[in-house]
Amino acid sequence: MTVQSLGDRIRELAATPAGTPLPPEARVVVSTLLDALERGELRAAERGDDGEWRAVAWVKQGILLSFRLGQVVDLSPGCEPRSFSFLDKDTMPPRQFSLADGVRVVPGGSTVRRGAYLAPGVVCMPPMYVNVGSWVGAGTMIDSHALVGSCAQIGARVHLSAAAQVGGVLEPINASPVVIEDDVIVGGNCGVYEGTVVRQGAVLGAGVVLTRGTPVFDLVHERVYRGSATQPLVIPADAVVVPGARRMRGAYAEAEGLSLQTPVIVKYRDDKTDLATTLEAWLR
């Protein structure tokens, strides 16, 4: 089945009214899509020639179809008595890896869901989770308690530090997911949500939270980066972002000394910044 025919068939199936039974071949179509996602042949979002990331709507429609088709089954480990119980859609079991995949998954409770792609050289430290439709580039480290949400796009040689949260976006189908480009460092306890794009080489200091509505103040270029209803927040390439605070206006807020969390770009990455982050190479 070609990419064109697969996309056409998924669009047709997705247009079937809710409550109307889907044909038996729908499971084959969905499985073909998920297999292609796992091989990295398809992606839920792509970067255009203009540098902008856009969702591939029919791919997301196919993922949603997999939930619609799936039946909740027992996915618990086969040993008795069972130490854990897992109940989920039969179309979305955890991925199984082999040595040929070139992915290192350290024991300790990590899961990569069906339909996610992990390139050779990816390291997964327990416990972590990668959701359906995600794409993770070569040499990236996903540290303990980190989340890669549904359809998130993570570049090569990225370090997702402990407890970093990369949000997922499945609906609406035209909404682009979070994108972390190549060579980005995401510090511990960071949160990147609502389609935010972090450009190549940027560094997010520990505790930075980015959403579509988060204003980011650039002290170097003296400007403010914001998302909008139609455009995501975009963090520039090589920007070094740290948590900051902005004083709130108004008599009551001033009297109480209140402030809002505000990420701040304090510099752009240079050789000194790179030297400060070489520790990650030793963890591999």
Buried (B, 14 or more C-beta within 10 A) or exposed (E): EEEEEBBEBBEEBBEBEEEEEBEEEBBEBBBBBBEBBBEBEBBBBBBEEEEEBEBBBBBBBBBBBBBBBBEEEEBEEEEEEEEEEEEBBBBBBBBEBEEEBEBBBEEEEBBBBBBBBBBEBBBBBBEBBBBBBBBBBBBBBBBBBBBBBBBBBBBBBBBBBBBBBBBBBBEEBEBBBBBBBBBBBBBBBBBBBBBBBBBBBBBBBBBBBBBBEBEBBBEEEEEEBEBEEEEBBBBBBBBBBBBBEEEEEEEEEEEEEEEEEBBBBBBBBEEEBEEEBEEBEEEE
